[in-house]
Amino acid sequence: MMLDRPLPALDRDAPPPGPEPRHKLLEVRNLAAKFYTVDGVVNALNGISYSVDKGECLAIVGESGSGKSVGVLSILRLIPSPPGRITSGSILFKGTDLLTLDDRALRDIRGGSIAIIFQDPMTSLNPVMRVGAQITESLLAHERLTRRQARSKAADLLGMVGIPRPAERLGDYPHQFSGGMRQRVMIAMALSCSPQLIIADEPTTALDVTIQAQIVELVKKLQAELGTAVIWISHDLGVVARLADRVAVMYAGHIVEQAPVDELYARPAHPYTLGLLGSLPRLDAGGNKKLQAIGGLPPTLLGDLRGCPFEPRCRFATDRCREQNPALAEVAPGHTVACWHDRLGHRDAPHEQ
C-alpha cells in the first residue's frame, strides 16, 4: 500500500517519553474543620491535603475517629452545621473551589458531578418510598428526562449493578432487598447521573465478607467501564489492597502517610501504618505469627494539640515528637510521610521488629 505522503523523520536524539501527566479532578488543600461542642472545640480535621486524578481510586484509611468521614463529607459541605464548621482550606473540583459556591450551584454538583454512597443503605434509603422513585428522583433533578425515560434508565441501572428482574424490582421497598442488594441500589443511585467522582464512605462495613467481595468487584468493574474516579473510605486494609491505586492514611485529623498502594504495603514508613498492617492477617506469614496490636487509646481531639498526635502510642517517640508535629515529606517518588524518624535519616527505624 502506497502512502500519499512520506513518513516524518524520526528524531533519534529526542528523550524517551516520560510518564503520562496527571489530570487532577479534585484537589483538597489544607482543609481544616472543627466541631464546637459543650465539652470544647473538637479539631476534626487539621489541614489535610490530597488530590484525586480522573479515573483513579484513592483509598483513605484509619481507625474510627480519625477524620475520614468528616473529610469527605466536607467536600460536599454535608457536615452538620452547627456544630461543625470548615475553618480553612480549599476544595477544587475541576478548578472550581466548592467552598465558594452558593447552595444552588452546590446542589447541581451533589448527585450530578459528585455522588456519595453511605455506609448503611437502610438508613440512607427512604423506607416508605419505592426504590424506583428514589432513583428517578435524582435523574429528574439533574437530567432532562421524562418520567418514563427516567424509569427506564433506573431499570437499566439496577440491571447494571447486578439486580435480577430490574424492571420488576423498581416497585419494591428497601426492606424487600437484602443488605448486599440495598448497597447495589445505592451504587445504582450514585451512578444515575454519570458522576465524575464517587465518594464511598465505608460501603461494605455492615456486609459479610462474601458480599463485600462482590461489591468491591462491582465497583472495580464499573470504574473500569465508566472511567469514574472513586474515593473509598475504609478501615479494612484487605479491601483497600484489592481496589485502590493510592492510599492516604489518616490519624487524629491528620494525613500521616500517602503512597501508591503497592508501595505502601511493601514499604510502610509511618509507625501507625506499620501498626495497621501488623494487625492484618496474612496468608504468607505462617500459622504461628501473632497479630500485632497498637497499644494505647486514640487521642482526644479537644483543644489545642501539640506534637505528633501518634506520639503517646509510638514506640519510636523522642522528645522532638512530643514538641513538634512533623509535616509530610517525600521519602520516595509519590510516597510522603509525617514522621521525624525519616527527617533524622533513620529511614528504616519504624520497620524494626
C-alpha positions in Angstrom: 0.0 0.0 0.0 1.4 3.4 -1.0 1.2 6.4 1.2 0.2 9.8 -0.2 2.9 11.5 1.8 6.3 10.5 3.3 6.6 9.4 6.9 8.1 12.0 9.2 11.8 11.5 10.1 12.5 10.1 13.5 14.2 12.3 16.0 16.7 9.9 17.4 18.1 12.5 19.8 14.7 13.2 21.4 14.4 12.0 25.1 12.2 8.9 25.7 8.6 9.8 26.6 8.1 10.2 30.3 5.1 9.1 32.4 1.7 10.4 31.4 0.8 13.7 33.1 -1.7 13.5 35.9 -5.1 15.0 35.3 -6.3 16.2 38.7 -10.0 16.0 39.1 -10.2 17.0 42.8 -7.7 18.9 44.9 -8.1 19.3 48.7 -5.7 21.9 50.1 -5.1 22.4 53.8 -8.6 21.6 54.8 -9.5 22.2 58.5 -12.8 21.6 60.2 -13.9 22.0 63.9 -16.9 21.0 65.9 -18.0 23.4 68.6 -19.5 21.3 71.5 -20.4 21.8 75.1 -17.1 20.0 76.0 -14.9 22.2 73.9 -13.7 22.6 70.4 -13.0 19.3 68.5 -10.3 19.6 65.9 -11.8 17.0 63.5 -9.5 18.0 60.5 -6.1 19.6 60.9 -5.0 20.9 57.5 -5.3 17.8 55.2 -4.3 17.9 51.6 -4.7 15.3 48.8 -5.8 15.0 45.2 -7.7 12.6 43.0 -7.0 12.0 39.3 -9.5 11.3 36.6 -10.4 7.6 36.8 -8.3 6.9 39.9 -9.3 5.2 43.1 -7.9 6.9 46.2 -8.5 5.0 49.5 -8.5 6.9 52.8 -7.9 4.6 55.8 -7.7 5.0 59.5 -9.4 3.9 62.7 -12.7 5.3 63.9 -12.5 8.9 64.9 -9.5 9.7 62.6 -11.5 12.1 60.5 -12.0 10.0 57.3 -15.8 10.6 57.0 -15.7 14.3 58.1 -13.0 14.9 55.4 -15.1 13.5 52.5 -18.4 14.9 53.8 -16.7 18.3 53.8 -16.2 18.0 50.0 -20.0 18.4 49.5 -20.4 20.6 52.6 -22.5 17.9 54.3 -21.1 18.1 57.8 -23.8 19.3 60.3 -23.6 23.0 61.0 -23.9 23.7 63.8 -21.9 22.3 65.5 -19.5 21.6 62.6 -17.7 24.3 60.6 -15.0 24.2 57.9 -12.5 26.8 59.2 -9.9 27.0 56.4 -8.6 25.4 53.2 -10.0 24.9 49.7 -11.6 22.1 47.7 -11.0 22.4 44.0 -13.2 20.3 41.7 -12.1 20.8 38.1 -10.6 24.1 39.2 -13.6 25.5 41.0 -13.5 25.9 44.8 -16.6 24.1 46.1 -16.4 26.1 49.3 -17.2 29.3 47.4 -20.3 28.1 45.7 -23.8 29.1 46.7 -26.4 26.5 47.7 -28.0 26.3 44.3 -24.7 25.7 42.4 -23.7 23.1 45.0 -26.9 21.2 44.6 -26.1 20.9 40.9 -22.8 19.3 41.9 -24.3 16.9 44.5 -25.6 13.8 42.9 -24.6 15.1 39.5 -20.9 15.5 39.1 -20.1 14.1 42.5 -22.1 11.3 44.1 -21.8 9.6 47.5 -22.5 6.1 48.8 -23.1 6.0 52.5 -22.2 3.2 55.0 -25.6 1.9 55.8 -28.1 1.8 52.9 -31.0 1.0 55.3 -30.7 4.4 56.9 -29.8 6.2 53.6 -32.7 4.9 51.6 -36.2 6.2 52.4 -38.1 3.2 53.9 -41.5 4.4 52.7 -40.5 5.2 49.1 -40.2 2.6 46.4 -36.7 2.1 45.1 -37.7 3.2 41.6 -39.0 6.5 42.8 -35.8 7.2 44.8 -33.6 6.5 41.7 -35.8 8.5 39.3 -35.8 11.5 41.8 -32.1 12.1 41.1 -32.5 11.6 37.4 -35.4 14.1 37.2 -33.4 16.7 39.3 -30.2 16.6 37.2 -31.1 15.4 33.7 -33.7 16.5 31.1 -35.8 13.3 31.1 -39.4 12.5 31.1 -40.7 10.2 33.9 -41.0 7.3 31.5 -37.4 7.8 30.4 -36.2 8.2 33.9 -37.9 5.0 35.0 -36.4 3.1 32.0 -32.9 4.4 32.9 -33.5 3.4 36.6 -34.2 -0.2 35.5 -31.1 -0.2 33.3 -29.0 1.0 36.3 -30.4 -1.8 38.5 -29.5 -4.3 35.9 -26.0 -2.8 35.5 -25.3 -3.4 39.2 -26.5 -7.0 39.1 -30.0 -6.9 40.4 -32.2 -9.6 38.7 -35.5 -8.6 37.1 -34.7 -4.9 37.5 -37.9 -3.5 35.9 -40.0 -5.5 38.5 -37.8 -4.6 41.4 -38.4 -0.8 40.8 -41.7 -1.2 42.6 -40.2 -2.8 45.7 -39.4 -1.0 49.0 -35.9 -1.1 50.6 -36.9 -3.7 53.2 -37.6 -6.1 50.4 -33.9 -6.2 49.4 -31.1 -8.0 51.2 -28.2 -5.9 52.7 -26.0 -6.5 49.7 -28.8 -5.7 47.2 -29.6 -2.5 49.1 -26.0 -1.5 48.7 -26.2 -2.2 45.0 -29.3 0.1 44.8 -27.2 2.8 46.5 -24.4 2.3 43.9 -27.1 2.5 41.1 -28.3 5.8 42.6 -24.8 7.1 42.7 -24.2 6.2 39.0 -27.6 7.5 37.9 -26.3 10.9 36.6 -22.9 9.6 35.3 -20.8 11.4 38.0 -17.1 12.0 37.5 -16.4 11.3 41.2 -18.0 8.8 43.6 -17.3 9.0 47.3 -17.9 5.6 49.0 -18.0 6.1 52.8 -17.2 2.6 54.2 -19.9 1.0 52.0 -19.0 -2.6 52.9 -18.7 -2.4 56.6 -22.1 -3.9 57.5 -21.8 -6.7 54.9 -20.4 -10.2 55.3 -17.1 -11.0 53.5 -18.7 -12.7 50.5 -21.0 -9.7 49.8 -18.0 -7.4 50.5 -16.0 -9.1 47.7 -18.9 -8.8 45.3 -19.4 -5.1 46.0 -15.6 -4.4 45.6 -15.5 -6.3 42.3 -18.6 -4.5 41.1 -17.1 -1.1 41.9 -13.8 -2.1 40.1 -15.8 -3.2 37.0 -17.9 -0.1 36.8 -14.9 2.1 37.4 -13.0 0.4 34.5 -16.0 0.7 32.2 -17.2 4.2 33.0 -13.8 5.9 34.0 -15.3 7.3 37.2 -12.9 8.4 39.9 -13.5 6.9 43.4 -12.7 8.0 46.9 -13.0 4.8 49.1 -13.2 5.3 52.8 -12.3 2.3 54.9 -10.6 0.8 57.9 -10.3 -2.6 56.1 -6.8 -2.8 54.5 -7.7 -6.1 52.9 -10.4 -4.4 50.8 -8.2 -1.4 50.0 -5.4 -3.7 48.7 -7.8 -5.1 46.0 -9.3 -1.8 45.0 -7.1 1.3 45.4 -4.5 2.9 43.2 -3.2 5.2 46.0 -3.8 5.3 49.8 -3.9 8.1 52.3 -3.6 7.1 56.0 -5.3 9.3 58.5 -4.8 9.7 62.2 -6.3 12.2 64.6 -7.4 14.5 61.8 -4.1 14.4 60.0 -2.9 12.6 56.9 0.3 10.9 58.2 1.2 8.9 55.0 0.3 8.8 51.3 1.7 6.4 48.7 0.7 4.2 45.8 -1.0 1.1 47.2 1.8 -1.4 46.3 4.5 1.0 47.8 2.5 1.4 51.0 2.1 -2.3 51.6 5.7 -3.1 50.7 7.4 -0.2 52.5 5.2 1.4 55.2 7.1 4.4 56.6 4.9 5.7 59.5 4.7 3.7 62.7 0.9 4.0 62.6 0.7 2.5 59.1 3.0 -0.3 60.3 0.7 -1.0 63.2 -2.3 -1.1 60.9 -0.6 -3.6 58.6 0.6 -5.6 61.5 -2.9 -6.1 62.7 -4.0 -7.6 59.3 -4.0 -11.4 59.0 -1.6 -12.6 56.2 -1.7 -16.0 54.4 2.0 -15.8 53.7 3.1 -15.2 57.3 2.7 -18.8 58.6 0.3 -20.1 61.2 2.3 -19.1 64.3 2.7 -15.4 63.8 0.6 -13.4 66.2 -1.3 -10.3 65.1 0.2 -7.1 66.5 -1.9 -4.6 68.4 -1.5 -0.8 68.6 -1.2 0.0 72.3 -2.9 2.9 74.0 -6.0 4.8 73.0 -6.8 7.2 70.2 -6.1 10.8 71.2 -8.7 13.3 72.3 -9.2 16.0 69.6 -10.4 18.6 72.1 -8.4 21.8 72.5 -5.0 22.8 71.1 -2.9 19.8 70.0 0.9 19.8 70.4 3.5 17.5 68.9 2.9 14.4 66.8 -0.6 13.0 67.5 0.7 9.4 67.4 3.5 10.1 69.9 1.7 8.6 73.0 1.3 5.3 71.3 4.5 5.2 69.3 7.5 3.0 70.5 9.9 5.2 68.5 8.8 8.5 70.0 11.5 11.0 71.1 11.4 14.4 72.8 11.2 16.1 69.4 8.0 14.1 68.6 6.4 15.5 71.8 7.2 19.1 71.0 6.8 19.3 67.2 4.3 17.8 64.7 6.1 16.8 61.5 4.7 17.8 58.1 4.5 15.4 55.2 7.8 14.9 53.4 8.7 12.8 50.4 10.7 9.6 51.1 10.2 8.0 47.7 8.6 9.1 44.4 4.9 9.7 45.2 5.4 8.5 48.8 5.1 11.0 51.6 5.2 10.5 55.4 4.9 12.7 58.5 7.5 11.2 60.9 10.6 12.7 62.4 12.5 9.4 62.1 12.8 9.9 58.4 13.8 13.5 58.9 16.7 12.3 61.1 17.9 10.0 58.4 16.7 6.8 60.1 14.7 5.6 57.1 14.3 2.0 58.4 13.6 2.9 62.1 9.9 2.3 62.0 10.4 -1.1 60.4 12.3 -2.6 63.3 10.7 -5.7 64.8 
